């Protein structure tokens, strides 16, 4: 019986996060678009469009989890807690980016990223 209650909660949370992320990342842009630049496609993302898109997906997931009718044996609350933790991590990532602007200049390789030849 317990196995049947946590599976829908996990599926719901995963589906919401992945679905919202898929919508954010698969929208069409015009050729030569200005993805992530202010005033361009996805201008809401500013300097960090992927972080902004992830934050929008998490905000959507948070709202869905808060409105869910069932508790799913406490798993909905745990998923909501983890979504809020992820939102906090994204806020901290933006604070880090503001404190280390040289790491985020155009063409700078991400730490740990494979070198391009």
DSSP file (Angstrom, degrees, kcal/mol; ACC not computed):
  #  RESIDUE AA STRUCTURE BP1 BP2  ACC     N-H-->O    O-->H-N    N-H-->O    O-->H-N    TCO  KAPPA ALPHA  PHI   PSI    X-CA   Y-CA   Z-CA
    1    1 A X    >>        0   0    0      0, 0.0     4,-0.6     0, 0.0     3,-0.5   0.000 360.0 360.0 360.0 -44.5    0.0    0.0    0.0
    2    2 A X  H >>  +     0   0    0      1,-0.2     4,-1.3     2,-0.2     3,-1.2   0.880 360.0  58.8 -62.4 -38.2    2.8    2.5    0.9
    3    3 A X  H 3> S+     0   0    0      1,-0.3     4,-1.0     2,-0.2    -1,-0.2   0.830 101.8  55.9 -60.6 -32.2    4.5    1.8   -2.4
    4    4 A X  H <> S+     0   0    0     -3,-0.5     4,-0.5     1,-0.2    -1,-0.3   0.671 104.8  52.6 -75.9 -17.0    1.4    3.0   -4.2
    5    5 A X  H <X S+     0   0    0     -3,-1.2     4,-0.7    -4,-0.6    -2,-0.2   0.828 107.8  45.2 -91.0 -32.2    1.3    6.4   -2.5
    6    6 A X  H  X S+     0   0    0     -4,-1.3     4,-2.3     1,-0.2     5,-0.2   0.790 100.8  68.2 -83.4 -26.1    4.8    7.7   -3.1
    7    7 A X  H  X S+     0   0    0     -4,-1.0     4,-2.6     1,-0.2     5,-0.2   0.918  99.4  48.1 -61.8 -45.5    5.1    6.8   -6.8
    8    8 A X  H  X S+     0   0    0     -4,-0.5     4,-2.7     1,-0.2    -1,-0.2   0.887 111.5  51.7 -62.6 -35.4    2.4    9.3   -7.9
    9    9 A X  H  X S+     0   0    0     -4,-0.7     4,-2.5     2,-0.2     5,-0.2   0.927 112.4  44.3 -66.4 -43.8    4.1   12.1   -5.9
   10   10 A X  H  X S+     0   0    0     -4,-2.3     4,-2.6     2,-0.2     5,-0.3   0.917 115.1  48.9 -65.7 -43.0    7.5   11.4   -7.4
   11   11 A X  H  X S+     0   0    0     -4,-2.6     4,-2.6    -5,-0.2    -2,-0.2   0.907 112.1  49.3 -63.5 -41.6    6.0   11.1  -10.9
   12   12 A X  H  X S+     0   0    0     -4,-2.7     4,-2.4    -5,-0.2    -2,-0.2   0.949 113.8  44.1 -62.4 -50.4    4.1   14.4  -10.4
   13   13 A X  H  X S+     0   0    0     -4,-2.5     4,-2.2     2,-0.2     5,-0.2   0.923 116.5  46.6 -62.9 -44.7    7.1   16.3   -9.2
   14   14 A X  H  X S+     0   0    0     -4,-2.6     4,-2.8    -5,-0.2     5,-0.3   0.925 113.1  49.5 -63.8 -44.7    9.4   14.9  -11.9
   15   15 A X  H  X S+     0   0    0     -4,-2.6     4,-2.7    -5,-0.3     5,-0.3   0.895 111.1  49.3 -62.5 -40.9    6.9   15.5  -14.6
   16   16 A X  H  X S+     0   0    0     -4,-2.4     4,-2.3    -5,-0.2     5,-0.3   0.934 114.9  42.9 -65.4 -45.9    6.2   19.1  -13.6
   17   17 A X  H  X S+     0   0    0     -4,-2.2     4,-2.1    -5,-0.2    -2,-0.2   0.943 119.9  41.8 -66.7 -47.3    9.9   20.0  -13.4
   18   18 A X  H  X S+     0   0    0     -4,-2.8     4,-2.5    -5,-0.2    -2,-0.2   0.901 115.7  50.0 -68.3 -40.0   10.8   18.2  -16.7
   19   19 A X  H  X S+     0   0    0     -4,-2.7     4,-2.1    -5,-0.3    -2,-0.2   0.935 112.8  44.9 -64.8 -46.6    7.8   19.4  -18.5
   20   20 A X  H  X S+     0   0    0     -4,-2.3     4,-2.1    -5,-0.3    -1,-0.2   0.893 114.6  49.9 -65.2 -38.6    8.2   23.0  -17.6
   21   21 A X  H  X S+     0   0    0     -4,-2.1     4,-2.2    -5,-0.3    -2,-0.2   0.895 108.6  52.5 -65.1 -39.5   11.9   22.8  -18.4
   22   22 A X  H  X S+     0   0    0     -4,-2.5     4,-1.6     1,-0.2    -2,-0.2   0.908 109.7  48.5 -63.6 -41.9   11.2   21.2  -21.8
   23   23 A X  H  X S+     0   0    0     -4,-2.1     4,-0.7     1,-0.2    -1,-0.2   0.920 112.7  48.6 -63.1 -43.1    8.8   24.0  -22.7
   24   24 A X  H  < S+     0   0    0     -4,-2.1    -2,-0.2     1,-0.2    -1,-0.2   0.863 118.2  39.1 -66.0 -36.0   11.3   26.7  -21.6
   25   25 A X  H  < S+     0   0    0     -4,-2.2    -1,-0.2     1,-0.2    -2,-0.2   0.616 113.6  51.4 -93.4 -13.1   14.2   25.1  -23.6
   26   26 A X  H  < S+     0   0    0     -4,-1.6    -1,-0.2    -5,-0.2    -2,-0.2   0.431  73.5 121.6-107.3   1.9   12.4   24.0  -26.8
   27   27 A X     <  -     0   0    0     -4,-0.7     2,-0.1    -3,-0.2    -3,-0.0  -0.364  69.1-106.5 -64.2 143.6   10.6   27.2  -27.8
   28   28 A X        -     0   0    0     -2,-0.0     2,-0.3     1,-0.0    -1,-0.1  -0.419  32.5-164.6 -73.9 144.7   11.6   28.3  -31.3
   29   29 A X        -     0   0    0     -2,-0.1     2,-0.1    12,-0.1     3,-0.1  -0.923  27.0-104.9-122.4 154.3   13.9   31.3  -31.8
   30   30 A X    >   -     0   0    0     -2,-0.3     3,-1.8     1,-0.1    11,-0.1  -0.452  48.1 -87.7 -75.2 149.9   14.4   33.2  -35.0
   31   31 A X  T 3  S+     0   0    0      1,-0.3    -1,-0.1    -2,-0.1     3,-0.1  -0.321 118.5  18.4 -56.3 136.5   17.6   32.7  -36.9
   32   32 A X  T 3  S+     0   0    0      1,-0.1    -1,-0.3    -3,-0.1    -2,-0.1   0.677  95.3 162.4  74.7  16.5   20.2   35.2  -35.6
   33   33 A X    <   -     0   0    0     -3,-1.8     2,-0.4     1,-0.1    -1,-0.1  -0.063  47.3-121.0 -65.0 170.4   18.2   35.7  -32.4
   34   34 A X    >   -     0   0    0      3,-0.1     3,-2.3    -3,-0.1     6,-0.3  -0.496  34.0-167.2-112.9  60.2   19.6   37.1  -29.3
   35   35 A X  T 3  S+     0   0    0     -2,-0.4     7,-0.2     1,-0.3     3,-0.1  -0.251  72.8   1.4 -53.4 122.9   19.0   34.3  -26.9
   36   36 A X  T 3  S+     0   0    0      5,-1.9     2,-0.3     1,-0.3    -1,-0.3   0.371 100.7 120.4  82.8  -5.1   19.5   35.4  -23.3
   37   37 A X  S X  S-     0   0    0     -3,-2.3     3,-2.7     4,-0.3    -1,-0.3  -0.725  76.9 -93.7 -93.6 143.9   20.3   39.0  -24.2
   38   38 A X  T 3  S+     0   0    0     -2,-0.3     3,-0.1     1,-0.3    -1,-0.1  -0.275 113.7  14.8 -54.8 132.5   18.1   41.8  -22.8
   39   39 A X  T 3  S+     0   0    0      1,-0.3    -1,-0.3    -3,-0.0     3,-0.1   0.304 113.1  95.5  85.4 -10.1   15.5   42.7  -25.3
   40   40 A X  S X  S-     0   0    0     -3,-2.7     3,-1.5    -6,-0.3    -1,-0.3  -0.209  93.1 -46.1 -97.6-168.4   16.1   39.5  -27.3
   41   41 A X  T 3  S+     0   0    0      1,-0.3    -5,-1.9     2,-0.1    -4,-0.3  -0.391 133.5   9.2 -59.9 135.4   14.4   36.1  -27.2
   42   42 A X  T >  S+     0   0    0     -7,-0.2     3,-2.6    -6,-0.1     4,-0.3   0.864  80.6 166.6  59.3  37.6   14.0   35.0  -23.6
   43   43 A X  G X   +     0   0    0     -3,-1.5     3,-1.3     1,-0.3    -2,-0.1   0.716  63.5  74.9 -56.9 -20.9   15.1   38.4  -22.5
   44   44 A X  G 3  S+     0   0    0      1,-0.2    -1,-0.3    -4,-0.1    -6,-0.1   0.709  86.7  64.3 -64.7 -17.2   13.8   37.6  -19.0
   45   45 A X  G X  S+     0   0    0     -3,-2.6     3,-1.7     1,-0.2    -1,-0.2   0.718  79.1 178.1 -80.0 -20.6   16.9   35.4  -18.7
   46   46 A X  T <   -     0   0    0     -3,-1.3     3,-0.4    -4,-0.3    -1,-0.2  -0.290  67.5 -13.2  56.6-131.4   19.3   38.3  -18.9
   47   47 A X  T 3  S+     0   0    0      1,-0.2     2,-0.3   -10,-0.1    -1,-0.3   0.687 145.0  41.7 -76.9 -18.6   22.9   37.2  -18.5
   48   48 A X    <>  +     0   0    0     -3,-1.7     4,-2.2     1,-0.1    -1,-0.2  -0.602  64.2 164.2-130.6  70.6   22.0   33.8  -17.2
   49   49 A X  H  > S+     0   0    0     -3,-0.4     4,-2.5    -2,-0.3     5,-0.2   0.823  75.6  52.6 -63.9 -33.5   19.1   32.5  -19.3
   50   50 A X  H  > S+     0   0    0      2,-0.2     4,-2.3     1,-0.2    -1,-0.2   0.891 110.3  47.6 -71.4 -37.4   19.5   28.8  -18.3
   51   51 A X  H  > S+     0   0    0     -3,-0.2     4,-2.3     2,-0.2    -2,-0.2   0.912 113.0  49.6 -66.0 -42.0   19.4   29.7  -14.6
   52   52 A X  H  X S+     0   0    0     -4,-2.2     4,-2.2    -7,-0.2    -2,-0.2   0.906 111.1  48.9 -64.0 -41.9   16.4   31.9  -15.2
   53   53 A X  H  X S+     0   0    0     -4,-2.5     4,-2.2     2,-0.2    -1,-0.2   0.910 111.4  49.5 -65.0 -41.6   14.6   29.1  -17.1
   54   54 A X  H  X S+     0   0    0     -4,-2.3     4,-2.4     1,-0.2    -1,-0.2   0.897 110.2  51.4 -63.1 -39.5   15.3   26.6  -14.4
   55   55 A X  H  X S+     0   0    0     -4,-2.3     4,-2.4     2,-0.2    -2,-0.2   0.898 108.7  50.4 -65.2 -40.3   14.0   29.0  -11.8
   56   56 A X  H  X S+     0   0    0     -4,-2.2     4,-2.1     2,-0.2    -1,-0.2   0.913 111.0  49.5 -63.0 -41.7   10.8   29.5  -13.7
   57   57 A X  H  X S+     0   0    0     -4,-2.2     4,-2.5     1,-0.2    -2,-0.2   0.907 112.0  47.8 -63.7 -41.8   10.3   25.8  -14.0
   58   58 A X  H  X S+     0   0    0     -4,-2.4     4,-2.7     2,-0.2    -1,-0.2   0.882 109.5  52.9 -67.3 -37.7   10.9   25.4  -10.2
   59   59 A X  H  X S+     0   0    0     -4,-2.4     4,-2.0     2,-0.2    -1,-0.2   0.907 111.0  47.5 -63.0 -41.1    8.5   28.2   -9.4
   60   60 A X  H  X S+     0   0    0     -4,-2.1     4,-2.2     2,-0.2    -2,-0.2   0.935 112.1  49.1 -64.2 -46.4    5.8   26.4  -11.5
   61   61 A X  H  X S+     0   0    0     -4,-2.5     4,-2.6     1,-0.2    -2,-0.2   0.894 108.7  54.1 -60.4 -40.6    6.5   23.1   -9.8
   62   62 A X  H  X S+     0   0    0     -4,-2.7     4,-2.2     1,-0.2    -1,-0.2   0.929 108.9  48.1 -59.8 -46.0    6.3   24.7   -6.4
   63   63 A X  H  X S+     0   0    0     -4,-2.0     4,-1.6     1,-0.2    -1,-0.2   0.902 111.9  49.2 -62.0 -41.9    2.9   26.1   -7.2
   64   64 A X  H  X S+     0   0    0     -4,-2.2     4,-0.8     1,-0.2    -2,-0.2   0.916 111.6  48.5 -64.7 -43.0    1.6   22.8   -8.5
   65   65 A X  H  < S+     0   0    0     -4,-2.6     3,-0.5     1,-0.2    -1,-0.2   0.871 109.8  52.4 -65.9 -36.4    2.9   21.0   -5.4
   66   66 A X  H  < S+     0   0    0     -4,-2.2    -1,-0.2     1,-0.2    -2,-0.2   0.832 112.6  45.5 -67.8 -31.3    1.3   23.5   -3.1
   67   67 A X  H  < S+     0   0    0     -4,-1.6    -1,-0.2    -5,-0.2    -2,-0.2   0.532  83.1 121.4 -89.9  -6.6   -2.1   23.1   -4.9
   68   68 A X     <  -     0   0    0     -4,-0.8    -3,-0.0    -3,-0.5    -4,-0.0  -0.307  59.1-142.3 -60.1 139.6   -2.0   19.2   -5.0
   69   69 A X  S    S+     0   0    0      2,-0.0     2,-0.2     0, 0.0    -1,-0.1   0.756  75.5  56.5 -78.6 -25.8   -5.0   17.8   -3.2
   70   70 A X        -     0   0    0      1,-0.1    -2,-0.0     2,-0.0     0, 0.0  -0.680  66.7-142.0-111.2 161.9   -3.3   14.8   -1.5
   71   71 A X    > > -     0   0    0     -2,-0.2     5,-1.5     5,-0.1     3,-1.0   0.654  27.3-147.3 -93.0 -19.5   -0.3   14.4    0.8
   72   72 A X  G > 5 -     0   0    0      1,-0.3     3,-1.8     2,-0.2   -63,-0.1   0.894  68.9 -56.2  51.8  45.3    1.0   11.2   -0.8
   73   73 A X  G 3 5S-     0   0    0      1,-0.3    -1,-0.3     2,-0.1   -67,-0.1   0.788 103.5 -53.9  62.6  28.6    2.3    9.9    2.5
   74   74 A X  G <>5S+     0   0    0     -3,-1.0     4,-1.7     4,-0.0    -1,-0.3   0.336 115.5 109.9  89.8  -7.2    4.4   13.0    3.1
   75   75 A X  H <>5S+     0   0    0     -3,-1.8     4,-2.6    -4,-0.2    -3,-0.2   0.817  72.7  57.0 -73.7 -29.6    6.3   12.8   -0.2
   76   76 A X  H  ><S+     0   0    0     -5,-1.5     4,-2.4     2,-0.2    -1,-0.2   0.928 108.4  47.4 -64.4 -43.1    4.5   15.9   -1.6
   77   77 A X  H  > S+     0   0    0     -6,-0.5     4,-2.3     2,-0.2    -2,-0.2   0.896 112.1  49.9 -64.2 -39.9    5.8   17.9    1.3
   78   78 A X  H  X S+     0   0    0     -4,-1.7     4,-2.3     2,-0.2    -2,-0.2   0.916 110.8  49.3 -64.8 -42.9    9.3   16.5    0.8
   79   79 A X  H  X S+     0   0    0     -4,-2.6     4,-2.3     2,-0.2    -2,-0.2   0.904 110.7  50.7 -62.3 -40.7    9.3   17.3   -2.9
   80   80 A X  H  X S+     0   0    0     -4,-2.4     4,-2.3     1,-0.2    -2,-0.2   0.904 109.2  51.2 -63.1 -41.8    8.1   20.8   -2.1
   81   81 A X  H  X S+     0   0    0     -4,-2.3     4,-2.0     1,-0.2    -2,-0.2   0.906 110.9  48.0 -60.5 -42.8   11.0   21.2    0.4
   82   82 A X  H  X S+     0   0    0     -4,-2.3     4,-2.3     2,-0.2    -2,-0.2   0.863 109.2  53.0 -69.2 -35.6   13.5   20.0   -2.2
   83   83 A X  H  X S+     0   0    0     -4,-2.3     4,-2.3     2,-0.2    -2,-0.2   0.926 110.2  47.9 -63.3 -44.1   12.1   22.4   -4.9
   84   84 A X  H  X S+     0   0    0     -4,-2.3     4,-1.9     1,-0.2    -2,-0.2   0.873 110.4  52.2 -64.6 -36.1   12.5   25.3   -2.4
   85   85 A X  H  X S+     0   0    0     -4,-2.0     4,-2.1     2,-0.2    -1,-0.2   0.907 109.1  49.9 -64.4 -41.4   16.0   24.2   -1.7
   86   86 A X  H  X S+     0   0    0     -4,-2.3     4,-2.1     2,-0.2    -2,-0.2   0.894 108.4  52.4 -64.9 -39.8   16.8   24.1   -5.4
   87   87 A X  H  X S+     0   0    0     -4,-2.3     4,-2.1     1,-0.2    -1,-0.2   0.899 108.7  51.1 -61.8 -39.6   15.4   27.7   -5.8
   88   88 A X  H  X S+     0   0    0     -4,-1.9     4,-2.3     1,-0.2    -2,-0.2   0.902 107.7  52.5 -63.2 -41.7   17.7   28.8   -3.0
   89   89 A X  H  X S+     0   0    0     -4,-2.1     4,-2.1     1,-0.2    -1,-0.2   0.889 108.0  51.3 -62.2 -39.3   20.7   27.2   -4.8
   90   90 A X  H  X S+     0   0    0     -4,-2.1     4,-2.0     2,-0.2    -1,-0.2   0.899 108.6  50.8 -66.3 -39.5   19.8   29.1   -8.0
   91   91 A X  H  X S+     0   0    0     -4,-2.1     4,-1.9     1,-0.2    -2,-0.2   0.917 111.0  49.0 -61.9 -41.5   19.6   32.4   -6.0
   92   92 A X  H  X S+     0   0    0     -4,-2.3     4,-2.4     1,-0.2    -2,-0.2   0.856 107.2  56.0 -65.9 -34.3   23.1   31.6   -4.5
   93   93 A X  H  X S+     0   0    0     -4,-2.1     4,-2.4     2,-0.2    -1,-0.2   0.903 107.7  48.2 -63.8 -40.5   24.4   30.8   -8.0
   94   94 A X  H  X S+     0   0    0     -4,-2.0     4,-2.2     2,-0.2    -2,-0.2   0.877 110.0  51.4 -68.4 -37.2   23.3   34.2   -9.2
   95   95 A X  H  X S+     0   0    0     -4,-1.9     4,-1.8     2,-0.2    -2,-0.2   0.917 111.2  49.0 -62.6 -42.5   25.0   35.9   -6.2
   96   96 A X  H  X S+     0   0    0     -4,-2.4     4,-1.4     1,-0.2    -2,-0.2   0.917 109.6  51.9 -61.7 -44.2   28.1   33.9   -7.1
   97   97 A X  H  < S+     0   0    0     -4,-2.4     3,-0.2     1,-0.2    -1,-0.2   0.893 109.6  49.2 -61.7 -39.8   27.9   35.0  -10.7
   98   98 A X  H >< S+     0   0    0     -4,-2.2     3,-0.5     1,-0.2    -1,-0.2   0.853 112.2  48.4 -67.0 -33.5   27.6   38.7   -9.7
   99   99 A X  H 3< S+     0   0    0     -4,-1.8    -1,-0.2     1,-0.2    -2,-0.2   0.682 119.7  38.0 -79.8 -18.1   30.6   38.3   -7.3
  100  100 A X  T ><  +     0   0    0     -4,-1.4     3,-1.2    -3,-0.2     4,-0.4  -0.495  65.8 157.2-130.0  62.4   32.8   36.6  -10.1
  101  101 A X  G X   +     0   0    0     -3,-0.5     3,-1.3     1,-0.3    -1,-0.1   0.778  68.0  66.7 -63.4 -27.3   31.9   38.4  -13.3
  102  102 A X  G >  S+     0   0    0      1,-0.3     3,-0.9     2,-0.2    -1,-0.3   0.818  95.0  58.3 -64.7 -28.4   35.2   37.4  -15.0
  103  103 A X  G <  S+     0   0    0     -3,-1.2    -1,-0.3     1,-0.2    -2,-0.2   0.678 107.5  48.1 -71.8 -16.3   34.1   33.7  -15.0
  104  104 A X  G <  S+     0   0    0     -3,-1.3    -1,-0.2    -4,-0.4    -2,-0.2   0.154  78.9 127.5-114.9  17.8   31.0   34.6  -17.0
  105  105 A X  S X  S-     0   0    0     -3,-0.9     3,-2.2     1,-0.1    -3,-0.0  -0.397  75.8 -80.7 -71.3 153.9   32.4   36.7  -19.8
  106  106 A X  T 3  S+     0   0    0      1,-0.3    -1,-0.1    -2,-0.1     3,-0.1  -0.313 117.7  14.3 -55.3 128.0   31.6   35.7  -23.4
  107  107 A X  T 3  S+     0   0    0      1,-0.3     2,-0.3    -3,-0.1    -1,-0.3   0.320  89.3 134.8  89.5  -8.6   33.8   32.9  -24.5
  108  108 A X    <   -     0   0    0     -3,-2.2    -1,-0.3     1,-0.1     2,-0.2  -0.581  56.6-122.8 -76.1 134.2   35.1   32.0  -21.0
  109  109 A X        -     0   0    0     -2,-0.3     2,-0.2    -3,-0.1    -4,-0.1  -0.510  24.8-112.8 -77.0 143.1   35.1   28.2  -20.4
  110  110 A X    >   -     0   0    0     -2,-0.2     3,-2.3     4,-0.1    -1,-0.1  -0.488  42.2 -93.9 -71.2 143.1   33.1   26.9  -17.5
  111  111 A X  T 3  S+     0   0    0      1,-0.3    -1,-0.1    -2,-0.2     3,-0.1  -0.381 113.6  14.8 -58.2 131.5   35.3   25.4  -14.7
  112  112 A X  T 3  S+     0   0    0      1,-0.3    -1,-0.3    -2,-0.1     2,-0.2   0.379  95.5 133.5  84.3  -4.5   35.5   21.6  -15.3
  113  113 A X    <   -     0   0    0     -3,-2.3    -1,-0.3     1,-0.1     2,-0.1  -0.509  65.6-100.5 -78.3 148.3   34.2   21.9  -18.9
  114  114 A X        -     0   0    0     -2,-0.2     2,-0.2    -3,-0.1    -4,-0.1  -0.402  40.9-109.2 -67.2 143.6   36.0   20.0  -21.6
  115  115 A X        -     0   0    0     -2,-0.1     2,-0.4    -6,-0.1    -1,-0.1  -0.515  28.0-131.7 -74.4 138.1   38.4   22.1  -23.6
  116  116 A X              0   0    0     -2,-0.2    -1,-0.1     1,-0.1    -7,-0.0  -0.728 360.0 360.0 -89.8 138.7   37.3   22.8  -27.2
  117  117 A X              0   0    0     -2,-0.4    -1,-0.1     0, 0.0    -2,-0.0   0.403 360.0 360.0-106.1 360.0   39.9   22.3  -29.9
